Amino acid sequence: MQYVLYVKHLGLNLKNALYIIHIMLFEIGKHIREERKKRKMTQAHLANLLGMSRATISQIENGIVQDIGIRKILRILEILDLEIRVRKAGSPPTLDELRDEEAF
């Protein structure tokens, strides 16, 4: 029910909203993979630190995880010194966000 209200608020149909969520999870997973590799950390090591399976880490990194809570994502980001930023939907990126993208 909450998803439907959110989708209506954005003026999207459910199919488009699910597509956007999929793209967002894919992007988050890509950043997790890049940072993990930068730290020369295996999926198994990261999974062990978090008490998750290596398969779950792989699914998150590939954007194909079926069911993941925000707390698990936040724990992964915390271990890797990453964060999620929230801004109003549809607003252009800030100068800091553009700089961060270039650095990544």
C-alpha positions as CSV (number, residue, x, y, z in Angstrom):
1,M,0.0,0.0,0.0
2,Q,2.8,2.4,0.8
3,Y,4.4,1.8,-2.6
4,V,1.1,2.6,-4.4
5,L,0.8,5.9,-2.5
6,Y,4.5,6.8,-3.3
7,V,4.0,5.8,-7.0
8,K,0.9,8.0,-7.3
9,H,2.7,10.9,-5.6
10,L,5.4,10.8,-8.2
11,G,2.8,10.4,-11.0
12,L,4.3,7.0,-12.1
13,N,2.6,3.8,-12.9
14,L,3.7,0.7,-10.9
15,K,5.7,-0.7,-13.8
16,N,7.7,2.5,-14.2
17,A,8.2,2.8,-10.5
18,L,9.6,-0.8,-10.2
19,Y,11.9,-0.1,-13.1
20,I,13.3,3.0,-11.4
21,I,13.8,1.0,-8.2
22,H,15.6,-1.7,-10.1
23,I,17.9,0.9,-11.7
24,M,18.6,2.5,-8.3
25,L,19.5,-0.9,-6.7
26,F,21.8,-1.7,-9.7
27,E,23.6,1.6,-9.2
28,I,24.0,1.1,-5.5
29,G,25.3,-2.4,-6.2
30,K,27.8,-1.1,-8.7
31,H,29.2,1.4,-6.2
32,I,29.4,-1.3,-3.5
33,R,31.3,-3.7,-5.9
34,E,33.7,-0.9,-7.0
35,E,34.5,0.1,-3.4
36,R,34.9,-3.5,-2.2
37,K,37.4,-4.2,-5.0
38,K,39.2,-1.0,-4.3
39,R,39.8,-2.3,-0.8
40,K,40.9,-5.6,-2.2
41,M,38.1,-7.3,-0.2
42,T,36.4,-10.5,-1.4
43,Q,32.7,-10.9,-1.4
44,A,33.1,-13.7,1.1
45,H,35.1,-11.5,3.5
46,L,32.5,-8.7,3.3
47,A,29.7,-11.3,3.8
48,N,31.5,-12.7,6.8
49,L,31.8,-9.2,8.4
50,L,28.1,-8.6,7.9
51,G,26.8,-12.1,8.8
52,M,25.4,-12.5,5.3
53,S,26.0,-15.1,2.6
54,R,28.4,-14.4,-0.2
55,A,25.5,-15.1,-2.6
56,T,23.6,-12.2,-1.1
57,I,26.5,-9.8,-1.6
58,S,26.8,-11.0,-5.2
59,Q,23.1,-10.4,-5.8
60,I,23.3,-6.9,-4.3
61,E,26.3,-6.0,-6.4
62,N,24.6,-7.2,-9.5
63,G,21.3,-5.5,-8.8
64,I,19.4,-8.8,-8.8
65,V,18.7,-9.3,-5.1
66,Q,15.0,-10.2,-4.7
67,D,14.4,-9.0,-1.1
68,I,16.7,-6.7,0.8
69,G,16.0,-4.3,3.6
70,I,17.5,-0.9,3.8
71,R,19.2,-1.7,7.1
72,K,21.3,-4.4,5.4
73,I,22.2,-2.0,2.6
74,L,23.2,0.6,5.2
75,R,25.4,-1.9,7.1
76,I,27.2,-2.7,3.9
77,L,27.7,1.0,3.1
78,E,28.9,1.6,6.6
79,I,31.6,-1.1,6.3
80,L,32.8,0.4,3.0
81,D,32.6,4.1,4.2
82,L,29.9,4.9,1.7
83,E,26.6,6.7,2.2
84,I,23.3,7.3,0.5
85,R,22.2,10.9,-0.2
86,V,18.6,11.9,-0.4
87,R,17.3,14.8,-2.4
88,K,14.0,15.9,-3.9
89,A,13.0,13.7,-6.9
90,G,13.6,15.3,-10.2
91,S,15.9,18.0,-8.9
92,P,19.3,18.4,-10.6
93,P,22.4,17.1,-8.9
94,T,24.3,19.4,-6.7
95,L,27.9,20.6,-7.5
96,D,29.2,18.3,-4.8
97,E,27.3,15.3,-6.3
98,L,28.8,16.0,-9.7
99,R,32.3,16.3,-8.3
100,D,31.8,13.0,-6.4
101,E,30.7,11.3,-9.6
102,E,33.8,12.5,-11.4
103,A,36.0,11.2,-8.5
104,F,34.3,7.8,-8.6
